[in-house]
Amino acid sequence: MSFSVLITGCNRGIGLELVKQFLKKNPSPAHLFATARNTTAAGELSELAAANENLHLVQLDVTNFKDYPEAVKQVSQIVGENGLNLLINNAGLLPQNRDLDAVTPEDMMNAFEVNCVAPLFLSKAFLPLIKKAADVNSVEPIGIHRAAIVQMSSSVGSIAENSGGGLYAYRCSKAALNMGMKSLSVDLTGTNILEMSMHPGWVLTDMGGPNAQITTETCCSTMLNTLDGLTEKDHGAFLRYNNTPIQW
Amino acid sequence: MSFSVLITGCNRGIGLELVKQFLKKNPSPAHLFATARNTTAAGELSELAAANENLHLVQLDVTNFKDYPEAVKQVSQIVGENGLNLLINNAGLLPQNRDLDAVTPEDMMNAFEVNCVAPLFLSKAFLPLIKKAADVNSVEPIGIHRAAIVQMSSSVGSIAENSGGGLYAYRCSKAALNMGMKSLSVDLTGTNILEMSMHPGWVLTDMGGPNAQITTETCCSTMLNTLDGLTEKDHGAFLRYNNTPIQW
């Protein structure tokens, strides 16, 4: 079979590391699509694309909804009738203004647009290609090697686990994303497409900051193991990178 | 004591009925503030204000964040050092485009602004007045008669109970509101201000539509009983109008 993956927000952090680890896998995906807001200034990602024929860079600012059809067209021309197997909505935003005094309505709106609206509408835009993959691979069990959409959420988006308060813009946007994922999982019932939310852990990236608990490498290798093992029972689930469930 | 209440979105539906029932209570609040986008064209609400000295109309479109200080000033000039006891963020929006095919990014952003950002920032704007009430009424137990913020949420905003899918804009905005409420409840720890989310039931209003299950009158009388009985244990809770808990 021809396994294809698209990951958003790949110029750095978890997105970039996911690209590296997918490239190192044996076998590596037939086609790995990595989006970045500026693919010409993508540094390490550009070098990887130059060295790996199966890595395709797609220029996309996920908040430019009008650009989605062009991104879908680019992917469609390469994957053809095999469709797209796995969409990982990784691009995200953590506003600087975190507490009640500092947060502004604009922080809330920006975080919601990037962290909730964009992944849901990118899922919607790529759905025809993902449905193709689900139908083509009818012998494959439900999982990422057949057809799946993974929303990169955060345990900070768990209302039940919110004991720290604050972080209004980020928390609200991720709780909203989890809700959108849940609705999408219900709406995709019977399509053989897996849909779930993933918490990558508190990772040593620009976003995670210096007090984070795990390296980007550990995060991504553990997460890829978890993704590989997803089955029908994980449809609509909210899981940590290490395959433990998170309450809503 | 001087009990004061502010309710948003009072030109119709649940907001209007809450105003009527608060006016009929014995004793009625010393000051009842009712906001509407256009108080000069508020029909029944205007008539009630003409007939009841303790009802004050405040013109406010909750998405005009720059108008919040003026609304706070109007309320402050009336309640003075007694502060505001109870804020009910009732104004809400249910976009027409409900399913995956129909929903647009604009539907998502509009619903989030009205249903999540506005109630949180209105809570923030009125917090100094609500803190005054919490401090002035130091013999009163924690509850709405001391100082409280009630967010009008919806069981449709429960991720755990989402078995129907769709309704993306409304569901995401209400899940986000519940998260913001939860953060605010944590941040208000020790202030003696009660903060919680309320599901009013599926009510026969313009928003609820003709298939709804309860009348606006039943909704509001039951909800007022529940609000009256709220105690410290309900801080950060998500309750139905009839005082039963809802999962996140």
Contacts between the chains, C-beta under 8 A, distances in Angstrom:
chain1	res1	chain2	res2	distance
A	65	B	105	5.2
A	99	B	187	7.5
A	100	B	124	6.1
A	100	B	183	7.9
A	100	B	184	7.1
A	100	B	187	5.4
A	105	B	65	5.2
A	105	B	113	7.6
A	105	B	117	5.1
A	105	B	121	5.8
A	108	B	112	7.6
A	108	B	116	7.2
A	108	B	117	4.6
A	108	B	120	7.5
A	109	B	109	6.7
A	109	B	112	7.2
A	109	B	113	6.6
A	109	B	117	6.7
A	112	B	108	7.6
A	112	B	109	7.2
A	112	B	112	5.0
A	112	B	116	7.9
A	112	B	176	7.0
A	113	B	105	7.6
A	113	B	109	6.6
A	116	B	108	7.2
A	116	B	112	7.9
A	116	B	172	5.9
A	116	B	176	7.8
A	117	B	105	5.1
A	117	B	108	4.6
A	117	B	109	6.7
A	120	B	108	7.5
A	120	B	168	6.6
A	120	B	172	7.9
A	121	B	105	5.8
A	124	B	100	6.1
A	157	B	179	7.3
A	158	B	248	7.9
A	159	B	175	7.7
A	159	B	178	5.7
A	159	B	179	5.1
A	159	B	182	5.1
A	159	B	248	4.2
A	160	B	248	5.2
A	162	B	179	6.9
A	162	B	182	4.8
A	162	B	183	6.2
A	162	B	186	6.7
A	163	B	186	6.6
A	164	B	186	6.6
A	165	B	182	7.9
A	165	B	183	4.7
A	165	B	184	7.5
A	165	B	185	7.7
A	165	B	186	3.1
A	165	B	187	4.3
A	165	B	189	7.9
A	166	B	183	5.9
A	166	B	186	7.6
A	166	B	187	6.3
A	167	B	183	6.7
A	168	B	120	6.7
A	168	B	180	5.8
A	168	B	183	5.6
A	171	B	179	5.1
A	171	B	180	7.5
A	171	B	183	5.9
A	172	B	116	5.9
A	172	B	120	7.9
A	172	B	176	4.0
A	172	B	177	7.7
A	172	B	179	4.9
A	172	B	180	5.1
A	173	B	176	7.0
A	174	B	179	8.0
A	175	B	159	7.7
A	175	B	175	4.9
A	175	B	176	5.5
A	175	B	178	7.0
A	175	B	179	3.8
A	176	B	112	7.0
A	176	B	116	7.8
A	176	B	172	4.0
A	176	B	173	7.0
A	176	B	175	5.5
A	176	B	176	4.1
A	176	B	179	7.8
A	177	B	172	7.7
A	178	B	159	5.7
A	178	B	175	7.0
A	179	B	157	7.2
A	179	B	159	5.1
A	179	B	162	6.9
A	179	B	171	5.1
A	179	B	172	4.9
A	179	B	174	8.0
A	179	B	175	3.8
A	179	B	176	7.8
A	180	B	168	5.8
A	180	B	171	7.5
A	180	B	172	5.1
A	182	B	159	5.1
A	182	B	162	4.8
A	182	B	165	7.9
A	183	B	100	7.9
A	183	B	162	6.2
A	183	B	165	4.7
A	183	B	166	5.9
A	183	B	167	6.7
A	183	B	168	5.6
A	183	B	171	5.9
A	184	B	100	7.2
A	184	B	165	7.5
A	185	B	165	7.7
A	186	B	162	6.7
A	186	B	163	6.6
A	186	B	164	6.6
A	186	B	165	3.0
A	186	B	166	7.6
A	187	B	99	7.5
A	187	B	100	5.4
A	187	B	165	4.3
A	187	B	166	6.3
A	189	B	165	7.9
A	247	B	248	7.1
A	248	B	158	7.9
A	248	B	159	4.2
A	248	B	160	5.2
A	248	B	247	7.1
A	248	B	248	4.3
